[in-house]
Amino acid sequence: MSKAAVNESQALERAVRKTTGRLLPFLTMLLVLCFLDRANIGFAKLSYQADTGISDAAYALGSGIFFIGYALFEVPSNLMLQRTGARAWLSRIMVTWGLVSAAMMFATSPISLYLLRFLLGVCEAGFYPGVLLYLTYWFPSRQRARATGLFYLGVPLSLVLGAPLSGWMLTWHGVFGLAGWQLMFVVEGLAAAAAGVVAFFYLDNRPQDAQWLDPEEKTALAAMLEMEERDRLREIRHSALGVLKDRRVLLFIGVYFSIQLGAAPLTFYLPSRLASIMGGEVNLAAGLLLAIPWLCAAIATRWATVHADRHENHRFVAIAMLAAGTVALASIAFISNPWLMVIACCIAVPGLTASQPVFWSLPMRYLGGTGAASGIAFIVSIGNLGSFVSPQIKTYADATLHSPNAGFLVLALLSFASVLLLVRLRPARADLKLQH
């Protein structure tokens, strides 16, 4: 290898290392706030319904309707991010979702619950796929699953930190004249809005804009990313809507939809399920127990993405984790001991969450150009409709089978379709080229 090639390789390595340290801790923190604002209604469920009189059916619809607004505006939002730049658009998303999340303190009737949760989905649309797209601007394919995994740590960390925090705030009845659940919505929502303001001044759109990279590092990183983009576009080219004609993209959507069917009850129903087994409401003690499975998910996320990148076996790792996660989710329907419940959740939660950044390496390697912006957004938006359908299925299954836990079993069986679809998915030629 020539001296120039060695210098370029070293510059690229330094650029990736600096980018990792600069962007990923901040983006992970944003995802912590994002997912906490999406999921905190699950912690508030028991006290919220007790104070407002909202029924189980209304709660299920209110929890899930978030994903309707999210799905409707996901693709336009991601295309806007590509057009306006990530810095301004991600900042806009965070400020508006934070304010709407704080306004959930006023959701005291079914109509206000539906409206605010729908608006929360509209405002948050584009954040997750937007960051996934943003990572393709900064990380070469060989480091991207690891980078996605570090970003995705925000999901389990939001529950590791948020479960005890939310449980604790739910005990603050009467502070500032608010119920505990109202105070929780206000504090966590305003934190997200404040982070959005900071993001505008902290993020850079592309490596060429980064003052914290030296010219040699910028050149090496930009050259690698441009070469990979040319290879993808030479292999296959998609228009914004043309991605929906691609069989592989449809399979990606089906996998993500199935995953969300199983992951949604872990967010919306697991806190109240564990609290009911413990004989009370969600409080600090229940929150600390709930943090254990999400801590396992954080560890599993880091291990799985590093292992998959190192051995180039992303599909196999995702299949194994999803199979274990769906089986463990099914077992929750039959468990009545809190410690056995925590053990089952320590398999279900990592399986259904830590597998997702590994899965995302597959479409992110396959899609390029405008197809990447719209394709990632379509996968997230249509796939996330599984999170809307999931609470409705659980409510119907519980009522039909006359068991408050039957829905966990039904959703686990449906979520296992993600395993079957991934088994059918074969590596594309573009994937194979990137591996050699």
C-alpha positions as CSV (number, residue, x, y, z in Angstrom):
1,M,0.0,0.0,0.0
2,S,1.4,3.4,-1.0
3,K,2.1,6.1,1.6
4,A,-0.7,8.2,0.2
5,A,-3.2,5.4,0.6
6,V,-2.0,4.8,4.2
7,N,-2.4,8.4,5.0
8,E,-5.9,8.4,3.5
9,S,-6.9,5.3,5.5
10,Q,-5.6,6.9,8.7
11,A,-7.4,10.1,8.0
12,L,-10.6,8.2,7.4
13,E,-10.2,6.3,10.7
14,R,-9.6,9.6,12.6
15,A,-12.7,11.1,10.9
16,V,-14.9,8.2,11.9
17,R,-13.6,8.3,15.4
18,K,-14.2,12.0,15.8
19,T,-17.6,11.8,14.2
20,T,-18.6,9.0,16.6
21,G,-17.5,11.1,19.6
22,R,-19.1,14.3,18.4
23,L,-22.5,13.2,17.0
24,L,-23.6,9.9,18.6
25,P,-23.7,10.9,22.3
26,F,-25.9,13.9,21.4
27,L,-28.1,12.0,19.0
28,T,-28.5,9.2,21.5
29,M,-29.6,11.8,24.1
30,L,-32.2,13.1,21.7
31,L,-33.6,9.7,21.1
32,V,-33.8,9.1,24.9
33,L,-36.1,12.2,25.1
34,C,-38.0,11.2,22.0
35,F,-38.8,7.7,23.1
36,L,-39.6,8.8,26.6
37,D,-42.1,11.3,25.4
38,R,-43.7,8.6,23.2
39,A,-43.7,5.9,25.9
40,N,-44.4,7.9,29.1
41,I,-48.2,7.3,28.7
42,G,-47.5,3.7,29.5
43,F,-46.1,4.6,32.9
44,A,-49.0,7.0,33.6
45,K,-51.7,4.5,32.5
46,L,-53.1,3.4,35.9
47,S,-53.1,6.8,37.6
48,Y,-54.1,8.6,34.4
49,Q,-57.1,6.4,33.8
50,A,-58.1,6.6,37.5
51,D,-58.0,10.4,37.4
52,T,-59.7,10.9,34.1
53,G,-62.0,7.9,33.8
54,I,-60.7,7.1,30.3
55,S,-61.6,3.5,29.4
56,D,-59.2,0.8,28.3
57,A,-60.5,1.0,24.7
58,A,-60.0,4.8,24.7
59,Y,-56.5,4.4,26.1
60,A,-55.6,1.8,23.4
61,L,-56.8,4.1,20.7
62,G,-55.1,7.1,22.2
63,S,-51.8,5.2,22.6
64,G,-51.9,3.9,19.0
65,I,-53.2,7.0,17.2
66,F,-49.8,8.6,17.6
67,F,-48.6,6.3,14.9
68,I,-51.3,7.4,12.4
69,G,-50.0,11.0,12.5
70,Y,-46.4,9.6,12.5
71,A,-47.1,7.5,9.4
72,L,-48.9,10.2,7.4
73,F,-46.1,12.7,7.7
74,E,-43.0,10.5,7.9
75,V,-42.1,10.5,4.2
76,P,-42.7,14.2,3.6
77,S,-40.7,15.0,6.7
78,N,-37.7,12.9,5.6
79,L,-37.7,14.5,2.1
80,M,-37.8,17.9,3.8
81,L,-34.8,17.0,5.9
82,Q,-32.9,16.0,2.8
83,R,-33.9,19.4,1.2
84,T,-33.4,21.8,4.1
85,G,-30.6,20.0,6.0
86,A,-30.7,17.9,9.1
87,R,-29.7,20.7,11.6
88,A,-32.7,22.9,11.1
89,W,-35.2,20.1,10.5
90,L,-34.3,17.9,13.4
91,S,-34.4,21.0,15.6
92,R,-37.9,21.9,14.4
93,I,-39.1,18.4,15.1
94,M,-37.8,18.3,18.6
95,V,-39.1,21.7,19.7
96,T,-42.6,21.0,18.3
97,W,-42.9,17.5,19.7
98,G,-41.6,18.6,23.1
99,L,-44.3,21.3,23.4
100,V,-47.1,19.0,22.3
101,S,-45.8,16.3,24.7
102,A,-46.0,18.9,27.6
103,A,-49.5,19.8,26.5
104,M,-50.6,16.2,27.3
105,M,-51.2,17.5,30.8
106,F,-54.5,18.8,29.4
107,A,-55.6,15.4,28.0
108,T,-58.4,14.8,30.4
109,S,-61.0,13.4,27.9
110,P,-60.9,10.9,25.1
111,I,-61.1,13.6,22.4
112,S,-58.3,15.6,23.9
113,L,-56.2,12.4,24.3
114,Y,-56.8,11.4,20.7
115,L,-56.0,14.9,19.4
116,L,-52.8,15.5,21.3
117,R,-51.4,12.0,20.7
118,F,-52.2,12.4,16.9
119,L,-50.4,15.8,16.9
120,L,-47.5,14.3,18.8
121,G,-47.1,11.8,16.0
122,V,-47.3,14.5,13.4
123,C,-44.6,16.6,15.1
124,E,-42.3,13.7,15.8
125,A,-42.6,12.3,12.3
126,G,-39.3,12.2,10.6
127,F,-37.0,12.1,13.6
128,Y,-36.1,8.5,13.7
129,P,-35.8,7.9,10.0
130,G,-34.2,11.4,9.7
131,V,-31.4,10.4,12.0
132,L,-31.0,7.1,10.2
133,L,-30.6,9.0,6.9
134,Y,-28.3,11.5,8.7
135,L,-26.0,8.7,9.7
136,T,-25.6,7.7,6.1
137,Y,-24.1,11.2,5.5
138,W,-21.4,10.6,8.1
139,F,-20.6,6.9,8.4
140,P,-19.3,4.4,5.8
141,S,-21.2,1.2,5.5
142,R,-18.7,-0.9,7.5
143,Q,-19.2,1.3,10.5
144,R,-22.9,2.1,10.1
145,A,-24.5,-0.7,12.0
146,R,-22.2,0.1,15.0
147,A,-23.1,3.8,14.7
148,T,-26.8,3.0,14.4
149,G,-26.5,0.7,17.4
150,L,-24.9,3.5,19.5
151,F,-27.7,5.9,18.4
152,Y,-30.3,3.2,19.2
153,L,-29.0,2.9,22.7
154,G,-31.3,5.8,23.3
155,V,-34.3,3.5,23.3
156,P,-33.3,1.2,26.1
157,L,-31.6,4.0,28.0
158,S,-34.8,6.0,27.8
159,L,-36.5,3.3,29.9
160,V,-33.4,2.5,32.1
161,L,-33.4,6.2,33.1
162,G,-37.0,7.0,32.4
163,A,-38.7,4.1,34.2
164,P,-37.4,5.1,37.7
165,L,-37.7,8.8,36.9
166,S,-41.3,8.6,35.6
167,G,-42.3,6.2,38.4
168,W,-40.9,8.8,40.9
169,M,-42.6,11.8,39.3
170,L,-45.9,9.9,39.3
171,T,-45.8,10.1,43.2
172,W,-45.5,13.9,43.1
173,H,-49.2,14.5,43.6
174,G,-50.1,18.1,44.2
175,V,-46.8,19.7,43.2
176,F,-47.7,23.1,41.6
177,G,-51.3,21.9,41.9
178,L,-50.8,19.1,39.3
179,A,-51.3,15.4,39.4
180,G,-48.2,13.3,39.2
181,W,-48.9,12.3,35.6
182,Q,-49.4,15.9,34.5
183,L,-46.1,16.9,36.0
184,M,-44.4,14.0,34.3
185,F,-45.7,15.1,30.9
186,V,-44.7,18.8,31.4
187,V,-41.1,18.1,32.7
188,E,-40.3,15.5,30.0
189,G,-41.9,17.5,27.2
190,L,-40.1,20.7,28.0
191,A,-36.8,18.9,28.2
192,A,-37.2,17.7,24.6
193,A,-38.0,21.2,23.4
194,A,-35.0,22.7,25.1
195,A,-32.8,20.0,23.5
196,G,-34.2,21.0,20.1
197,V,-32.9,24.5,20.5
198,V,-29.4,23.2,21.4
199,A,-29.5,20.9,18.4
200,F,-29.8,23.8,16.0
201,F,-26.4,25.2,17.2
202,Y,-24.7,21.9,17.7
203,L,-25.3,19.7,14.6
204,D,-23.7,20.0,11.2
205,N,-25.4,19.0,8.0
206,R,-22.5,17.2,6.3
207,P,-18.8,16.4,6.9
208,Q,-17.8,19.3,4.7
209,D,-19.5,21.7,7.2
210,A,-17.7,20.3,10.3
211,Q,-15.2,22.7,11.8
212,W,-14.1,19.9,14.1
213,L,-12.6,17.8,11.3
214,D,-9.4,18.8,9.6
215,P,-9.2,19.2,5.8
216,E,-7.5,15.8,5.3
217,E,-10.2,14.0,7.4
218,K,-13.0,15.8,5.6
219,T,-11.6,14.8,2.2
220,A,-11.1,11.1,3.2
221,L,-14.6,10.7,4.8
222,A,-16.4,12.5,1.9
223,A,-14.5,10.4,-0.7
224,M,-15.5,7.1,0.9
225,L,-19.1,8.1,1.3
226,E,-19.4,9.4,-2.3
227,M,-17.8,6.2,-3.6
228,E,-20.3,4.0,-1.7
229,E,-23.2,6.2,-2.9
230,R,-22.1,5.8,-6.5
231,D,-21.9,2.1,-6.1
232,R,-25.4,1.9,-4.7
233,L,-26.9,4.1,-7.4
234,R,-25.0,2.2,-10.1
235,E,-26.5,-1.1,-8.7
236,I,-30.1,0.1,-8.3
237,R,-31.8,3.5,-8.5
238,H,-35.1,4.4,-6.8
239,S,-37.4,7.4,-7.2
240,A,-39.2,8.7,-4.1
241,L,-42.3,6.5,-4.7
242,G,-40.5,3.9,-6.8
243,V,-39.2,2.2,-3.7
244,L,-42.7,0.8,-3.1
245,K,-42.4,-1.3,-6.3
246,D,-39.2,-3.0,-5.0
247,R,-39.9,-6.5,-3.5
248,R,-37.0,-6.2,-1.0
249,V,-38.3,-2.8,0.3
250,L,-41.7,-4.4,0.8
251,L,-40.1,-7.2,2.7
252,F,-38.3,-4.7,4.9
253,I,-41.6,-3.0,5.6
254,G,-43.2,-6.3,6.6
255,V,-40.3,-7.2,8.9
256,Y,-40.4,-3.8,10.7
257,F,-44.3,-3.9,10.9
258,S,-44.1,-7.3,12.6
259,I,-41.4,-6.2,15.0
260,Q,-43.5,-3.3,16.1
261,L,-46.5,-5.6,16.8
262,G,-44.4,-7.2,19.5
263,A,-42.4,-4.2,20.7
264,A,-45.5,-1.9,21.3
265,P,-46.9,-3.8,24.3
266,L,-43.5,-3.6,26.0
267,T,-43.9,0.1,26.0
268,F,-47.7,0.7,26.5
269,Y,-48.7,-2.3,28.8
270,L,-45.6,-3.8,30.5
271,P,-45.4,-1.1,33.2
272,S,-49.0,-1.5,34.3
273,R,-48.8,-5.3,34.0
274,L,-45.8,-5.5,36.3
275,A,-47.4,-3.0,38.7
276,S,-50.6,-5.1,38.9
277,I,-48.6,-8.2,39.7
278,M,-46.9,-6.3,42.5
279,G,-50.3,-5.2,43.8
280,G,-50.1,-1.5,43.3
281,E,-49.5,1.4,40.9
282,V,-46.4,2.3,38.9
283,N,-44.0,3.9,41.4
284,L,-40.3,4.1,42.0
285,A,-40.0,0.4,43.0
286,A,-41.8,-0.8,39.9
287,G,-39.8,1.7,37.8
288,L,-36.5,0.3,39.1
289,L,-37.6,-3.3,38.3
290,L,-38.7,-2.2,34.8
291,A,-35.3,-0.6,34.2
292,I,-33.5,-4.0,34.5
293,P,-34.8,-5.4,31.1
294,W,-34.0,-2.2,29.4
295,L,-30.5,-2.2,30.8
296,C,-30.1,-5.7,29.3
297,A,-31.4,-4.3,26.0
298,A,-28.7,-1.5,26.1
299,I,-26.0,-4.1,26.6
300,A,-27.4,-6.4,23.9
301,T,-27.7,-3.5,21.5
302,R,-24.0,-2.7,21.8
303,W,-22.9,-6.3,21.6
304,A,-25.2,-7.3,18.7
305,T,-24.2,-4.3,16.4
306,V,-20.5,-4.7,17.0
307,H,-20.7,-8.5,16.5
308,A,-22.8,-8.1,13.3
309,D,-20.4,-5.5,11.8
310,R,-17.4,-7.6,12.7
311,H,-18.7,-10.9,11.2
312,E,-21.0,-9.4,8.5
313,N,-23.9,-11.6,9.7
314,H,-26.5,-8.9,10.3
315,R,-29.5,-11.0,9.0
316,F,-28.6,-14.0,11.1
317,V,-28.1,-12.0,14.3
318,A,-31.5,-10.2,13.8
319,I,-33.3,-13.6,13.2
320,A,-31.8,-15.1,16.4
321,M,-32.7,-12.1,18.5
322,L,-36.2,-11.8,17.2
323,A,-36.9,-15.5,17.6
324,A,-35.8,-15.4,21.3
325,G,-37.7,-12.1,21.9
326,T,-41.1,-13.3,20.5
327,V,-40.9,-16.5,22.5
328,A,-40.2,-14.6,25.7
329,L,-43.0,-12.2,24.9
330,A,-45.5,-15.1,24.6
331,S,-44.4,-16.4,28.0
332,I,-45.5,-13.1,29.7
333,A,-49.1,-14.2,29.2
334,F,-48.6,-17.1,31.7
335,I,-46.4,-15.4,34.4
336,S,-47.8,-14.1,37.7
337,N,-44.6,-13.8,39.7
338,P,-42.8,-10.3,39.4
339,W,-39.3,-11.8,39.4
340,L,-40.1,-14.4,36.7
341,M,-41.7,-11.5,34.8
342,V,-38.5,-9.5,35.0
343,I,-36.5,-12.5,33.8
344,A,-38.8,-13.1,30.8
345,C,-38.6,-9.4,30.0
346,C,-34.8,-9.5,30.1
347,I,-35.1,-11.8,27.0
348,A,-38.2,-10.2,25.3
349,V,-37.1,-6.6,25.5
350,P,-33.5,-7.1,24.2
351,G,-34.8,-9.5,21.5
352,L,-37.4,-7.1,20.1
353,T,-35.5,-3.8,20.6
354,A,-31.7,-4.6,20.3
355,S,-32.4,-6.5,17.0
356,Q,-33.7,-3.3,15.3
357,P,-30.4,-1.4,14.7
358,V,-29.0,-4.7,13.3
359,F,-32.0,-5.0,11.0
360,W,-31.6,-1.4,9.9
361,S,-28.1,-2.1,8.4
362,L,-29.9,-4.1,5.7
363,P,-32.1,-1.4,4.1
364,M,-29.4,1.3,4.7
365,R,-26.9,-0.7,2.7
366,Y,-29.4,-1.3,-0.1
367,L,-30.9,2.1,-0.6
368,G,-29.2,5.2,-2.0
369,G,-30.0,8.8,-3.1
370,T,-33.6,9.9,-3.0
371,G,-34.6,6.3,-2.6
372,A,-32.8,6.3,0.8
373,A,-34.7,9.3,2.1
374,S,-38.1,8.0,1.0
375,G,-37.3,4.3,1.5
376,I,-36.2,4.6,5.1
377,A,-39.2,6.8,5.8
378,F,-41.6,4.4,4.2
379,I,-40.2,1.5,6.2
380,V,-40.5,3.4,9.4
381,S,-43.9,5.0,8.7
382,I,-45.7,1.9,7.4
383,G,-43.9,-0.4,9.7
384,N,-44.8,1.7,12.7
385,L,-48.5,1.2,11.9
386,G,-47.8,-2.1,13.7
387,S,-47.5,0.0,16.9
388,F,-51.0,1.5,16.2
389,V,-52.6,-1.9,15.4
390,S,-50.9,-3.6,18.4
391,P,-52.9,-2.0,21.3
392,Q,-56.1,-2.6,19.3
393,I,-55.3,-6.3,18.8
394,K,-54.4,-6.7,22.5
395,T,-57.6,-5.1,23.7
396,Y,-59.7,-7.2,21.3
397,A,-57.8,-10.4,22.2
398,D,-58.1,-9.8,26.0
399,A,-61.9,-9.2,25.6
400,T,-62.5,-12.1,23.3
401,L,-60.5,-14.6,25.2
402,H,-61.6,-13.2,28.6
403,S,-58.0,-12.8,29.9
404,P,-56.1,-9.6,30.5
405,N,-53.0,-11.2,29.3
406,A,-54.1,-13.1,26.2
407,G,-53.1,-10.2,24.0
408,F,-49.4,-10.7,24.8
409,L,-49.6,-14.3,23.4
410,V,-51.5,-13.2,20.2
411,L,-49.1,-10.4,19.5
412,A,-46.1,-12.6,20.1
413,L,-47.4,-15.1,17.5
414,L,-48.0,-12.3,15.0
415,S,-44.6,-10.7,15.7
416,F,-42.9,-14.0,14.8
417,A,-43.6,-13.2,11.2
418,S,-40.6,-10.9,11.3
419,V,-38.4,-14.0,11.7
420,L,-40.0,-15.8,8.8
421,L,-39.7,-12.8,6.5
422,L,-36.0,-12.3,7.4
423,V,-35.4,-16.0,6.6
424,R,-36.8,-15.3,3.1
425,L,-34.7,-12.2,2.6
426,R,-31.5,-13.0,0.7
427,P,-28.5,-10.6,0.4
428,A,-28.8,-8.2,-2.6
429,R,-25.9,-7.8,-5.0
430,A,-25.3,-4.3,-3.6
431,D,-24.9,-5.8,-0.1
432,L,-22.4,-8.4,-1.4
433,K,-20.3,-5.8,-3.1
434,L,-20.1,-3.8,0.1
435,Q,-18.9,-6.8,2.0
436,H,-15.9,-7.5,-0.2
